[in-house]
Amino acid sequence: MNISLPVASRWATVIAAISTSVARHKRINMNYRDLEPEEAQAELQAEPAPRLLDVRTEQEHLSHRLPNSVLIPVQELAQRITELDANEHWFVYCEHGRRSLFACDILSGAGFTKLTNIRGGIVHWDSRGLPYERPSS
């Protein structure tokens, strides 16, 4: 099969970009842990208990949350990072697990070294039948 040089060159560029992205993702993931809800719950019951960071919106936080969570929406995290103690162990969560991964990247980049992402967010937590707060309206 003959592939013209421009097509081969484009494929080489795409493969290089994917490889760079994968390498970057692996490097970032080495800076925090990613736990299933059951594993996170067990560790949250240990002494001293890690701190919880909710990176969802205020509206989401008010409707349902893990107890004793600190709320800093991910879109405000970079500006409000000094409100958090970088020496504490932080368990980070959101609704489905995407914003918390982004938040872990931000925190890791700012020098936080004790970080854990709760995989799948509070939706996954709920699907496992684990308890959380649902304040009455």
N, C-alpha and C positions, 0 to 999 in steps of 0.2 A: 504494500500500500504506500503510495507516494502522497506525502502531505506537503503542500507548498510552504515555503519558508515563512511567509507572513502568518499563516495559520499555526504552524509549529511554534513560532515565536510567541504568539498570543497564548497558546497552551502553556508554554514554559512560564510566562508571566503569571498566569492564573495559578499554576501549581506552586510557584514561589510565594505568591501572596497567601495561599492557603497554608503552606508550611510555616510561614512567619506568624500567621494568626494562631495556629495550633501551638507553636512554640511559646508564644506570648501568653496564651491562655494557661498552659501548663505551668509556666513560671509564676503567674499571678496566683493560681490555685495553691501553690506550695506555701503561700503566706497566710492561709486560713484553712480551717477544717470545714467539712461539709457533712452534717449529720442528719440521719433520719429522725423524725420526731420522737420516737421512743428512746433513742440514744440521748437526744437532747434533754428530754424530760428527766431521765435518770441522772444526768450530770447537773441539771438545775436543782436537784434535791440534795446535792453534796454540800459540804461546808468547806470553805466558804463558797456560797452559791455565786455563779457567774451573774453578771448584769444582763438585762434584756434590753435590746434596742429595737423599737418598732419604727420602720422607715416608711410606713404608709401615710396616707393623708389623715388629718385630724378627724374627719368624718368617719373613716374606716376604723380608726382607733377608738372613737367613742361608741361605735356599734358593737365591737367585739375585739378582745385583746388578751394577751397573756398577762397574768397578774404582775404588778410592779414594773411594767415596761416603761422605759423612757421613750417619749415620742419625739423624733426629729425626722420629718419627711425627707426622703432622699434628695429632693430638689433643693433642700435647705442645708443639707449635711456639710458641704464644703464651707459654707459661711458660719456654721454653728459648731464646728468640730471641737473648738476649745471648751465647749460645755461638757465634753466627755473626758474621762480620765484614761489616758493612753496606757496606764499601767494595770488597769483592771481587765478581766477576761469578759469580753462582750459576746453574747449570743445575739445574732442579728436575724430579724425576720420581717416578712412583708405578707402580702396576700397569697401569692402563688410561687414565690421564690426567685423571681427575676430581679426585682428592685433590691432585694437583700444581697444578691451577688454583686451588683453594681456598688452598693454601699460598702461591702467588704473590700472591694478594689480601692475605693476612695480612702477608707480607713487604713488599709495596708500601706497605701502610698504616702499617708501622713505619719507613718511610723508606728501604728498600732500593731502589736505582734501577737496578742492573745485574742484571736477572732474565730468565731464559729458561725457558719451559716446554717440556719435551720432549713433543710431541704424541703422544697414544696410549699413553704410558707404556712400560714395558719389554716389554709384550706386543706393541706395535706395533714396537718396536725389534727384537725377536726375529723377527717376521714378515718383516722386511726382510733377515734373514740377518746382522745385525750381531752382533759378539762381545760377550759378557758373561760374568761369572763364575758358575759353578755349583759351589760347594764340595762336595767329597765328604762323604757322611754318616759 
